[in-house]
Amino acid sequence: MRIAFASKDNIYVNQHFGWCKEFYIYEIKGDSYTFVKSVNSSMEIDDEIEKLNYKIECCEGCDILYVQQIGPKAALMVKASKIFPMQASGEDEKIEEILQKFIKMKENPPIWMRRLID
């Protein structure tokens, strides 16, 4: 399972999807996770739909997109690309802690997660 985090610092989830300049991608395998890569997503695009499509392309190959905020139109576009969008519950959510929660969730996964781990 691959997760793209919208972050300024690769420590906290602290970026809005549409304004994110970099995504940090991690992969969970078994009961551990590894950092895969960072993807620069700061290309200046004026058209809103083109910009959102570009951001989604930056997360290609990911199963989950974890952001501080995402608009309804963008969330629908992300879902349509087979990536599950998730919003942080606060401003101080650490990427490491979220990854640990996902690993724990795999023991008794919610329905939406089952398709990602099968």
C-alpha beads as a LAMMPS data file, in Angstrom:
LAMMPS data file: protein, C-alpha beads

118 atoms
117 bonds

1 atom types
1 bond types

-500.0 500.0 xlo xhi
-500.0 500.0 ylo yhi
-500.0 500.0 zlo zhi

Masses

1 110.0

Atoms # bond

1 1 1 0.000 0.000 0.000
2 1 1 1.440 3.369 -1.064
3 1 1 0.486 6.641 0.576
4 1 1 1.215 10.163 -0.680
5 1 1 1.409 12.806 2.049
6 1 1 0.975 16.531 1.368
7 1 1 3.665 18.078 3.548
8 1 1 6.038 21.042 3.759
9 1 1 8.609 19.161 5.822
10 1 1 8.096 15.358 5.524
11 1 1 7.237 15.332 9.239
12 1 1 3.673 16.675 9.465
13 1 1 0.671 16.566 7.136
14 1 1 0.431 20.316 6.700
15 1 1 -0.465 21.100 3.079
16 1 1 -3.694 21.624 1.149
17 1 1 -3.863 19.305 -1.890
18 1 1 -4.228 22.090 -4.463
19 1 1 -1.417 24.189 -2.983
20 1 1 0.989 21.381 -2.132
21 1 1 4.484 21.874 -3.544
22 1 1 5.731 18.388 -2.695
23 1 1 4.278 14.982 -1.952
24 1 1 6.160 12.473 0.194
25 1 1 5.424 8.891 -0.744
26 1 1 5.705 5.953 1.634
27 1 1 5.018 2.270 1.181
28 1 1 3.648 -0.074 3.813
29 1 1 4.607 -3.722 3.510
30 1 1 3.659 -6.092 6.283
31 1 1 4.223 -4.385 9.611
32 1 1 6.759 -1.797 8.450
33 1 1 6.975 1.198 6.144
34 1 1 9.644 2.769 3.978
35 1 1 10.090 6.162 2.397
36 1 1 9.882 5.760 -1.389
37 1 1 10.415 9.257 -2.810
38 1 1 9.392 12.881 -2.799
39 1 1 7.622 14.304 -5.829
40 1 1 7.821 17.998 -6.672
41 1 1 4.325 19.188 -7.577
42 1 1 4.942 22.931 -7.738
43 1 1 4.458 23.472 -11.481
44 1 1 2.541 26.709 -12.059
45 1 1 -0.659 25.917 -13.969
46 1 1 -3.401 28.521 -14.317
47 1 1 -6.302 26.256 -15.285
48 1 1 -7.791 24.713 -12.138
49 1 1 -8.712 21.343 -13.689
50 1 1 -5.313 20.986 -15.376
51 1 1 -3.604 21.841 -12.074
52 1 1 -5.629 19.220 -10.190
53 1 1 -4.939 16.612 -12.877
54 1 1 -1.217 17.389 -12.615
55 1 1 -1.300 16.995 -8.817
56 1 1 -3.100 13.653 -9.207
57 1 1 -0.478 12.508 -11.742
58 1 1 2.197 13.327 -9.146
59 1 1 0.550 10.730 -6.871
60 1 1 0.311 8.043 -9.564
61 1 1 0.841 4.556 -8.158
62 1 1 -0.407 5.566 -4.715
63 1 1 -3.432 4.023 -3.017
64 1 1 -4.087 6.811 -0.510
65 1 1 -3.623 10.578 -0.627
66 1 1 -3.346 12.090 2.857
67 1 1 -3.709 15.879 3.009
68 1 1 -4.504 18.647 5.475
69 1 1 -7.390 19.801 3.274
70 1 1 -8.917 18.977 -0.106
71 1 1 -11.823 20.565 -1.923
72 1 1 -14.876 18.531 -2.943
73 1 1 -14.148 18.734 -6.691
74 1 1 -10.538 17.657 -6.162
75 1 1 -11.603 14.812 -3.854
76 1 1 -13.961 13.477 -6.540
77 1 1 -11.195 13.684 -9.148
78 1 1 -8.765 11.861 -6.842
79 1 1 -11.337 9.121 -6.164
80 1 1 -12.000 8.781 -9.903
81 1 1 -8.288 8.075 -10.383
82 1 1 -8.566 5.146 -7.921
83 1 1 -6.734 6.941 -5.100
84 1 1 -8.490 7.212 -1.723
85 1 1 -8.314 10.821 -0.408
86 1 1 -8.080 11.392 3.345
87 1 1 -7.975 14.608 5.364
88 1 1 -5.912 15.067 8.495
89 1 1 -7.908 15.512 11.670
90 1 1 -5.685 18.346 12.880
91 1 1 -2.636 20.453 12.103
92 1 1 -0.157 18.440 14.101
93 1 1 -0.585 14.960 12.621
94 1 1 2.805 13.341 12.170
95 1 1 3.392 11.226 9.072
96 1 1 5.147 8.574 11.193
97 1 1 2.153 8.246 13.523
98 1 1 -0.284 7.998 10.609
99 1 1 1.802 5.234 9.045
100 1 1 1.757 3.336 12.363
101 1 1 -2.050 3.721 12.516
102 1 1 -2.394 2.312 8.998
103 1 1 -0.230 -0.672 9.922
104 1 1 -2.399 -1.311 12.996
105 1 1 -5.601 -0.856 10.934
106 1 1 -4.507 -3.661 8.617
107 1 1 -5.163 -6.169 11.451
108 1 1 -8.915 -5.482 11.168
109 1 1 -9.244 -3.232 8.119
110 1 1 -12.248 -1.035 7.412
111 1 1 -14.087 -1.840 4.180
112 1 1 -12.399 0.926 2.168
113 1 1 -8.969 -0.417 3.107
114 1 1 -9.650 -4.041 2.205
115 1 1 -9.286 -3.410 -1.525
116 1 1 -5.856 -1.867 -0.905
117 1 1 -4.367 -4.787 1.010
118 1 1 -5.770 -7.752 -0.908

Bonds

1 1 1 2
2 1 2 3
3 1 3 4
4 1 4 5
5 1 5 6
6 1 6 7
7 1 7 8
8 1 8 9
9 1 9 10
10 1 10 11
11 1 11 12
12 1 12 13
13 1 13 14
14 1 14 15
15 1 15 16
16 1 16 17
17 1 17 18
18 1 18 19
19 1 19 20
20 1 20 21
21 1 21 22
22 1 22 23
23 1 23 24
24 1 24 25
25 1 25 26
26 1 26 27
27 1 27 28
28 1 28 29
29 1 29 30
30 1 30 31
31 1 31 32
32 1 32 33
33 1 33 34
34 1 34 35
35 1 35 36
36 1 36 37
37 1 37 38
38 1 38 39
39 1 39 40
40 1 40 41
41 1 41 42
42 1 42 43
43 1 43 44
44 1 44 45
45 1 45 46
46 1 46 47
47 1 47 48
48 1 48 49
49 1 49 50
50 1 50 51
51 1 51 52
52 1 52 53
53 1 53 54
54 1 54 55
55 1 55 56
56 1 56 57
57 1 57 58
58 1 58 59
59 1 59 60
60 1 60 61
61 1 61 62
62 1 62 63
63 1 63 64
64 1 64 65
65 1 65 66
66 1 66 67
67 1 67 68
68 1 68 69
69 1 69 70
70 1 70 71
71 1 71 72
72 1 72 73
73 1 73 74
74 1 74 75
75 1 75 76
76 1 76 77
77 1 77 78
78 1 78 79
79 1 79 80
80 1 80 81
81 1 81 82
82 1 82 83
83 1 83 84
84 1 84 85
85 1 85 86
86 1 86 87
87 1 87 88
88 1 88 89
89 1 89 90
90 1 90 91
91 1 91 92
92 1 92 93
93 1 93 94
94 1 94 95
95 1 95 96
96 1 96 97
97 1 97 98
98 1 98 99
99 1 99 100
100 1 100 101
101 1 101 102
102 1 102 103
103 1 103 104
104 1 104 105
105 1 105 106
106 1 106 107
107 1 107 108
108 1 108 109
109 1 109 110
110 1 110 111
111 1 111 112
112 1 112 113
113 1 113 114
114 1 114 115
115 1 115 116
116 1 116 117
117 1 117 118
